[in-house]
Amino acid sequence: MLKSRQELIDIRKEYAKYLTAQQHKILVCAGTGCIASGSLKVYAEFKRLLEQKGLPCLVELKKENEEAAERNAALEQKMRSLLPLKEALRKAENELGSLKAKYQKVLEFIEGLKLTQKLDEFLHPIGRGMRK
């Protein structure tokens, strides 16, 4: 229990040191995606409200790891360079599908004319002769 007014003042000073030693900090993301989603507006509003209310709080922008950002940019550039190849591959797949369909129609036509055996003999004359 307190015995004097001076003790109360001393305790108050002691606790005031602890309170001022603590610093509150608000980190707001400043990565590319966060900025695109409006984090700079959030940052500005935090600063405005804290100043308006006189609250001792530090507000900082937390930037992406620069190394990770560079790596992401390099990967993004590589992906962009692959887009033409992806498009060419898609076209080649479409053409291949078209050729397969035409090939299948030709085979069906040949089978319809009952020329399958003659075509096989024509394409493999040596193999046929050796089997006999």
Buried (B, 14 or more C-beta within 10 A) or exposed (E): EEEEEEEEEEEEEEEEEEEEEEEEEBEBBBBEEBBEEEBBEBBEEBBEEBEEEEEEBEBEBEEBEEEEEEEBEEEEEEEEEEEEEEEEEEEEEEEEEEEEEEEEEEEEEBEEEEEEEEEEEEEEEEEEEEEE
